[in-house]
Amino acid sequence: MSKVLVNIPEEYLQAVDEAAQEQHRTRSELIREAIRKIYYRPRRTPEEQARIEKVGRRIDRLRGEWKEPFDSSKIIREMRDSR
């Protein structure tokens, strides 16, 4: 495995160190995983990407139409009470 010297802002390093400590991992493991997730994820076709973006626009539109705070407990209660 190769070694690399990289300059990063101090706040990034602090965030990496905190995450590594919380997850009981090394700094190197965390950085390797981040690189894997960015560069080795499955690639989407243009059609898949277009569908994802279309769904995102629909979600944004619906979010804009929602007038009251979302309360999942209230919705579940209403569904149970309607039985």
DRENLUM-480583 format. One record per atom (N, C-alpha, C): residue number from 1; x, z, y; atom name. Coordinates in nm, 4 decimals, always signed. Layout:
<num NUM; east X; up Z; north Y; atome CA>;
...
END
This chain:
<num 1; east +0.0851; up +0.0000; north -0.1163; atome N>;
<num 1; east +0.0000; up +0.0000; north +0.0000; atome CA>;
<num 1; east +0.0906; up +0.0000; north +0.1237; atome C>;
<num 2; east +0.0529; up -0.0789; north +0.2230; atome N>;
<num 2; east +0.1321; up -0.0882; north +0.3459; atome CA>;
<num 2; east +0.0973; up +0.0236; north +0.4420; atome C>;
<num 3; east +0.1925; up +0.0559; north +0.5269; atome N>;
<num 3; east +0.1695; up +0.1538; north +0.6335; atome CA>;
<num 3; east +0.1669; up +0.0791; north +0.7654; atome C>;
<num 4; east +0.0800; up +0.1251; north +0.8576; atome N>;
<num 4; east +0.0635; up +0.0594; north +0.9868; atome CA>;
<num 4; east +0.0624; up +0.1661; north +1.0955; atome C>;
<num 5; east +0.1299; up +0.1384; north +1.2034; atome N>;
<num 5; east +0.1271; up +0.2273; north +1.3196; atome CA>;
<num 5; east +0.0288; up +0.1670; north +1.4196; atome C>;
<num 6; east -0.0720; up +0.2448; north +1.4572; atome N>;
<num 6; east -0.1767; up +0.1953; north +1.5459; atome CA>;
<num 6; east -0.1945; up +0.2925; north +1.6616; atome C>;
<num 7; east -0.2077; up +0.2398; north +1.7814; atome N>;
<num 7; east -0.2375; up +0.3219; north +1.8990; atome CA>;
<num 7; east -0.3874; up +0.3213; north +1.9225; atome C>;
<num 8; east -0.4463; up +0.4414; north +1.9270; atome N>;
<num 8; east -0.5899; up +0.4522; north +1.9555; atome CA>;
<num 8; east -0.6102; up +0.5646; north +2.0558; atome C>;
<num 9; east -0.7195; up +0.5586; north +2.1310; atome N>;
<num 9; east -0.7467; up +0.6652; north +2.2274; atome CA>;
<num 9; east -0.7613; up +0.8008; north +2.1577; atome C>;
<num 10; east -0.7217; up +0.9040; north +2.2270; atome N>;
<num 10; east -0.7247; up +1.0394; north +2.1715; atome CA>;
<num 10; east -0.8650; up +1.0792; north +2.1247; atome C>;
<num 11; east -0.9692; up +1.0415; north +2.2009; atome N>;
<num 11; east -1.1052; up +1.0817; north +2.1608; atome CA>;
<num 11; east -1.1472; up +1.0145; north +2.0299; atome C>;
<num 12; east -1.0974; up +0.8926; north +2.0032; atome N>;
<num 12; east -1.1267; up +0.8274; north +1.8757; atome CA>;
<num 12; east -1.0609; up +0.9047; north +1.7617; atome C>;
<num 13; east -0.9370; up +0.9426; north +1.7828; atome N>;
<num 13; east -0.8638; up +1.0161; north +1.6807; atome CA>;
<num 13; east -0.9309; up +1.1507; north +1.6521; atome C>;
<num 14; east -0.9771; up +1.2178; north +1.7567; atome N>;
<num 14; east -1.0476; up +1.3448; north +1.7376; atome CA>;
<num 14; east -1.1747; up +1.3243; north +1.6552; atome C>;
<num 15; east -1.2481; up +1.2171; north +1.6851; atome N>;
<num 15; east -1.3708; up +1.1891; north +1.6103; atome CA>;
<num 15; east -1.3397; up +1.1598; north +1.4631; atome C>;
<num 16; east -1.2350; up +1.0841; north +1.4387; atome N>;
<num 16; east -1.1945; up +1.0532; north +1.3008; atome CA>;
<num 16; east -1.1533; up +1.1808; north +1.2288; atome C>;
<num 17; east -1.0744; up +1.2628; north +1.2932; atome N>;
<num 17; east -1.0290; up +1.3871; north +1.2308; atome CA>;
<num 17; east -1.1453; up +1.4807; north +1.1998; atome C>;
<num 18; east -1.2412; up +1.4902; north +1.2917; atome N>;
<num 18; east -1.3583; up +1.5758; north +1.2679; atome CA>;
<num 18; east -1.4400; up +1.5243; north +1.1499; atome C>;
<num 19; east -1.4626; up +1.3931; north +1.1466; atome N>;
<num 19; east -1.5391; up +1.3356; north +1.0360; atome CA>;
<num 19; east -1.4647; up +1.3548; north +0.9039; atome C>;
<num 20; east -1.3357; up +1.3339; north +0.9039; atome N>;
<num 20; east -1.2570; up +1.3509; north +0.7820; atome CA>;
<num 20; east -1.2650; up +1.4946; north +0.7318; atome C>;
<num 21; east -1.2556; up +1.5896; north +0.8233; atome N>;
<num 21; east -1.2627; up +1.7305; north +0.7851; atome CA>;
<num 21; east -1.4009; up +1.7641; north +0.7289; atome C>;
<num 22; east -1.5060; up +1.7165; north +0.7951; atome N>;
<num 22; east -1.6426; up +1.7430; north +0.7477; atome CA>;
<num 22; east -1.6663; up +1.6850; north +0.6090; atome C>;
<num 23; east -1.6051; up +1.5702; north +0.5826; atome N>;
<num 23; east -1.6270; up +1.5009; north +0.4550; atome CA>;
<num 23; east -1.5206; up +1.5335; north +0.3510; atome C>;
<num 24; east -1.4282; up +1.6240; north +0.3865; atome N>;
<num 24; east -1.3202; up +1.6646; north +0.2945; atome CA>;
<num 24; east -1.2411; up +1.5428; north +0.2462; atome C>;
<num 25; east -1.2013; up +1.4590; north +0.3438; atome N>;
<num 25; east -1.1257; up +1.3382; north +0.3142; atome CA>;
<num 25; east -1.0063; up +1.3311; north +0.4086; atome C>;
<num 26; east -0.9171; up +1.2406; north +0.3783; atome N>;
<num 26; east -0.8039; up +1.2223; north +0.4691; atome CA>;
<num 26; east -0.8421; up +1.1234; north +0.5786; atome C>;
<num 27; east -0.7657; up +1.1281; north +0.6844; atome N>;
<num 27; east -0.7829; up +1.0336; north +0.7948; atome CA>;
<num 27; east -0.7694; up +0.8906; north +0.7420; atome C>;
<num 28; east -0.6705; up +0.8689; north +0.6581; atome N>;
<num 28; east -0.6469; up +0.7345; north +0.6035; atome CA>;
<num 28; east -0.7653; up +0.6842; north +0.5223; atome C>;
<num 29; east -0.8222; up +0.7715; north +0.4395; atome N>;
<num 29; east -0.9384; up +0.7310; north +0.3598; atome CA>;
<num 29; east -1.0536; up +0.6877; north +0.4490; atome C>;
<num 30; east -1.0767; up +0.7645; north +0.5530; atome N>;
<num 30; east -1.1873; up +0.7341; north +0.6446; atome CA>;
<num 30; east -1.1658; up +0.5997; north +0.7145; atome C>;
<num 31; east -1.0451; up +0.5760; north +0.7608; atome N>;
<num 31; east -1.0151; up +0.4502; north +0.8300; atome CA>;
<num 31; east -1.0231; up +0.3327; north +0.7336; atome C>;
<num 32; east -0.9741; up +0.3490; north +0.6098; atome N>;
<num 32; east -0.9838; up +0.2405; north +0.5109; atome CA>;
<num 32; east -1.1295; up +0.2062; north +0.4831; atome C>;
<num 33; east -1.2138; up +0.3087; north +0.4711; atome N>;
<num 33; east -1.3552; up +0.2833; north +0.4451; atome CA>;
<num 33; east -1.4200; up +0.2095; north +0.5626; atome C>;
<num 34; east -1.3869; up +0.2487; north +0.6843; atome N>;
<num 34; east -1.4428; up +0.1804; north +0.8017; atome CA>;
<num 34; east -1.4047; up +0.0333; north +0.8018; atome C>;
<num 35; east -1.2798; up +0.0048; north +0.7691; atome N>;
<num 35; east -1.2342; up -0.1350; north +0.7639; atome CA>;
<num 35; east -1.3081; up -0.2108; north +0.6542; atome C>;
<num 36; east -1.3229; up -0.1480; north +0.5369; atome N>;
<num 36; east -1.3972; up -0.2131; north +0.4275; atome CA>;
<num 36; east -1.5392; up -0.2452; north +0.4704; atome C>;
<num 37; east -1.6053; up -0.1516; north +0.5364; atome N>;
<num 37; east -1.7450; up -0.1729; north +0.5762; atome CA>;
<num 37; east -1.7584; up -0.2850; north +0.6780; atome C>;
<num 38; east -1.6601; up -0.3005; north +0.7637; atome N>;
<num 38; east -1.6664; up -0.4060; north +0.8651; atome CA>;
<num 38; east -1.6322; up -0.5423; north +0.8065; atome C>;
<num 39; east -1.5253; up -0.5509; north +0.7307; atome N>;
<num 39; east -1.4741; up -0.6812; north +0.6893; atome CA>;
<num 39; east -1.5126; up -0.7246; north +0.5489; atome C>;
<num 40; east -1.5595; up -0.6354; north +0.4671; atome N>;
<num 40; east -1.5912; up -0.6719; north +0.3302; atome CA>;
<num 40; east -1.7375; up -0.6540; north +0.2965; atome C>;
<num 41; east -1.8212; up -0.6531; north +0.3976; atome N>;
<num 41; east -1.9644; up -0.6455; north +0.3716; atome CA>;
<num 41; east -2.0148; up -0.7859; north +0.3366; atome C>;
<num 42; east -2.1261; up -0.7926; north +0.2661; atome N>;
<num 42; east -2.1805; up -0.9248; north +0.2321; atome CA>;
<num 42; east -2.2132; up -1.0035; north +0.3597; atome C>;
<num 43; east -2.1804; up -1.1288; north +0.3589; atome N>;
<num 43; east -2.2074; up -1.2150; north +0.4737; atome CA>;
<num 43; east -2.3496; up -1.2684; north +0.4651; atome C>;
<num 44; east -2.4181; up -1.2732; north +0.5781; atome N>;
<num 44; east -2.5542; up -1.3247; north +0.5819; atome CA>;
<num 44; east -2.5528; up -1.4740; north +0.6140; atome C>;
<num 45; east -2.6506; up -1.5426; north +0.5564; atome N>;
<num 45; east -2.6674; up -1.6832; north +0.5926; atome CA>;
<num 45; east -2.7325; up -1.6880; north +0.7300; atome C>;
<num 46; east -2.7232; up -1.8002; north +0.8002; atome N>;
<num 46; east -2.7913; up -1.8111; north +0.9301; atome CA>;
<num 46; east -2.9419; up -1.7865; north +0.9191; atome C>;
<num 47; east -3.0018; up -1.8280; north +0.8075; atome N>;
<num 47; east -3.1459; up -1.8063; north +0.7883; atome CA>;
<num 47; east -3.1768; up -1.6570; north +0.7747; atome C>;
<num 48; east -3.0944; up -1.5861; north +0.6971; atome N>;
<num 48; east -3.1139; up -1.4412; north +0.6826; atome CA>;
<num 48; east -3.0983; up -1.3705; north +0.8170; atome C>;
<num 49; east -2.9955; up -1.4088; north +0.8914; atome N>;
<num 49; east -2.9722; up -1.3472; north +1.0221; atome CA>;
<num 49; east -3.0891; up -1.3741; north +1.1161; atome C>;
<num 50; east -3.1439; up -1.4948; north +1.1126; atome N>;
<num 50; east -3.2589; up -1.5287; north +1.1971; atome CA>;
<num 50; east -3.3799; up -1.4434; north +1.1605; atome C>;
<num 51; east -3.4038; up -1.4229; north +1.0302; atome N>;
<num 51; east -3.5169; up -1.3386; north +0.9872; atome CA>;
<num 51; east -3.4974; up -1.1943; north +1.0332; atome C>;
<num 52; east -3.3766; up -1.1431; north +1.0211; atome N>;
<num 52; east -3.3478; up -1.0059; north +1.0636; atome CA>;
<num 52; east -3.3721; up -0.9915; north +1.2141; atome C>;
<num 53; east -3.3255; up -1.0879; north +1.2909; atome N>;
<num 53; east -3.3453; up -1.0825; north +1.4359; atome CA>;
<num 53; east -3.4933; up -1.0925; north +1.4717; atome C>;
<num 54; east -3.5680; up -1.1735; north +1.3976; atome N>;
<num 54; east -3.7124; up -1.1866; north +1.4215; atome CA>;
<num 54; east -3.7834; up -1.0529; north +1.3972; atome C>;
<num 55; east -3.7474; up -0.9863; north +1.2881; atome N>;
<num 55; east -3.8056; up -0.8554; north +1.2581; atome CA>;
<num 55; east -3.7685; up -0.7555; north +1.3676; atome C>;
<num 56; east -3.6442; up -0.7592; north +1.4132; atome N>;
<num 56; east -3.6013; up -0.6698; north +1.5212; atome CA>;
<num 56; east -3.6835; up -0.6903; north +1.6474; atome C>;
<num 57; east -3.7113; up -0.8168; north +1.6803; atome N>;
<num 57; east -3.7941; up -0.8449; north +1.7991; atome CA>;
<num 57; east -3.9354; up -0.7925; north +1.7801; atome C>;
<num 58; east -3.9898; up -0.8056; north +1.6595; atome N>;
<num 58; east -4.1245; up -0.7526; north +1.6321; atome CA>;
<num 58; east -4.1276; up -0.6002; north +1.6480; atome C>;
<num 59; east -4.0261; up -0.5349; north +1.5943; atome N>;
<num 59; east -4.0180; up -0.3892; north +1.6055; atome CA>;
<num 59; east -4.0100; up -0.3483; north +1.7519; atome C>;
<num 60; east -3.9272; up -0.4177; north +1.8299; atome N>;
<num 60; east -3.9162; up -0.3876; north +1.9731; atome CA>;
<num 60; east -4.0502; up -0.4052; north +2.0430; atome C>;
<num 61; east -4.1225; up -0.5125; north +2.0075; atome N>;
<num 61; east -4.2540; up -0.5368; north +2.0688; atome CA>;
<num 61; east -4.3522; up -0.4249; north +2.0331; atome C>;
<num 62; east -4.3556; up -0.3873; north +1.9055; atome N>;
<num 62; east -4.4460; up -0.2804; north +1.8630; atome CA>;
<num 62; east -4.4096; up -0.1474; north +1.9277; atome C>;
<num 63; east -4.2805; up -0.1224; north +1.9416; atome N>;
<num 63; east -4.2355; up +0.0011; north +2.0053; atome CA>;
<num 63; east -4.2865; up +0.0057; north +2.1495; atome C>;
<num 64; east -4.2859; up -0.1084; north +2.2160; atome N>;
<num 64; east -4.3340; up -0.1151; north +2.3532; atome CA>;
<num 64; east -4.4838; up -0.0959; north +2.3633; atome C>;
<num 65; east -4.5578; up -0.1321; north +2.2587; atome N>;
<num 65; east -4.7029; up -0.1173; north +2.2584; atome CA>;
<num 65; east -4.7475; up +0.0247; north +2.2240; atome C>;
<num 66; east -4.6613; up +0.1039; north +2.1618; atome N>;
<num 66; east -4.6972; up +0.2399; north +2.1196; atome CA>;
<num 66; east -4.7064; up +0.3281; north +2.2424; atome C>;
<num 67; east -4.8209; up +0.3896; north +2.2660; atome N>;
<num 67; east -4.8445; up +0.4633; north +2.3897; atome CA>;
<num 67; east -4.8223; up +0.6140; north +2.3799; atome C>;
<num 68; east -4.8293; up +0.6698; north +2.2610; atome N>;
<num 68; east -4.8150; up +0.8149; north +2.2479; atome CA>;
<num 68; east -4.6939; up +0.8481; north +2.1615; atome C>;
<num 69; east -4.6456; up +0.9714; north +2.1695; atome N>;
<num 69; east -4.5322; up +1.0103; north +2.0849; atome CA>;
<num 69; east -4.5701; up +0.9980; north +1.9370; atome C>;
<num 70; east -4.4780; up +0.9517; north +1.8561; atome N>;
<num 70; east -4.5034; up +0.9326; north +1.7129; atome CA>;
<num 70; east -4.4950; up +1.0659; north +1.6412; atome C>;
<num 71; east -4.6014; up +1.1011; north +1.5711; atome N>;
<num 71; east -4.6065; up +1.2263; north +1.4966; atome CA>;
<num 71; east -4.6470; up +1.1940; north +1.3534; atome C>;
<num 72; east -4.5501; up +1.1840; north +1.2642; atome N>;
<num 72; east -4.5795; up +1.1466; north +1.1258; atome CA>;
<num 72; east -4.6666; up +1.2516; north +1.0570; atome C>;
<num 73; east -4.6500; up +1.3785; north +1.0920; atome N>;
<num 73; east -4.7321; up +1.4841; north +1.0314; atome CA>;
<num 73; east -4.8796; up +1.4625; north +1.0635; atome C>;
<num 74; east -4.9080; up +1.4253; north +1.1866; atome N>;
<num 74; east -5.0462; up +1.3999; north +1.2292; atome CA>;
<num 74; east -5.1061; up +1.2846; north +1.1485; atome C>;
<num 75; east -5.0307; up +1.1787; north +1.1301; atome N>;
<num 75; east -5.0788; up +1.0631; north +1.0552; atome CA>;
<num 75; east -5.1051; up +1.1011; north +0.9098; atome C>;
<num 76; east -5.0145; up +1.1777; north +0.8500; atome N>;
<num 76; east -5.0332; up +1.2205; north +0.7107; atome CA>;
<num 76; east -5.1574; up +1.3086; north +0.6976; atome C>;
<num 77; east -5.1760; up +1.4031; north +0.7935; atome N>;
<num 77; east -5.2949; up +1.4888; north +0.7908; atome CA>;
<num 77; east -5.4223; up +1.4053; north +0.7985; atome C>;
<num 78; east -5.4232; up +1.3075; north +0.8900; atome N>;
<num 78; east -5.5414; up +1.2219; north +0.9045; atome CA>;
<num 78; east -5.5697; up +1.1444; north +0.7766; atome C>;
<num 79; east -5.4630; up +1.0955; north +0.7113; atome N>;
<num 79; east -5.4827; up +1.0219; north +0.5862; atome CA>;
<num 79; east -5.5389; up +1.1139; north +0.4786; atome C>;
<num 80; east -5.4873; up +1.2368; north +0.4698; atome N>;
<num 80; east -5.5367; up +1.3310; north +0.3675; atome CA>;
<num 80; east -5.6805; up +1.3714; north +0.3962; atome C>;
<num 81; east -5.7111; up +1.3934; north +0.5248; atome N>;
<num 81; east -5.8467; up +1.4355; north +0.5607; atome CA>;
<num 81; east -5.9491; up +1.3259; north +0.5388; atome C>;
<num 82; east -5.9059; up +1.2010; north +0.5388; atome N>;
<num 82; east -6.0012; up +1.0908; north +0.5230; atome CA>;
<num 82; east -6.0362; up +1.0652; north +0.3764; atome C>;
<num 83; east -5.9727; up +1.1334; north +0.2847; atome N>;
<num 83; east -6.0010; up +1.1112; north +0.1418; atome CA>;
<num 83; east -6.1312; up +1.1718; north +0.1005; atome C>;
END
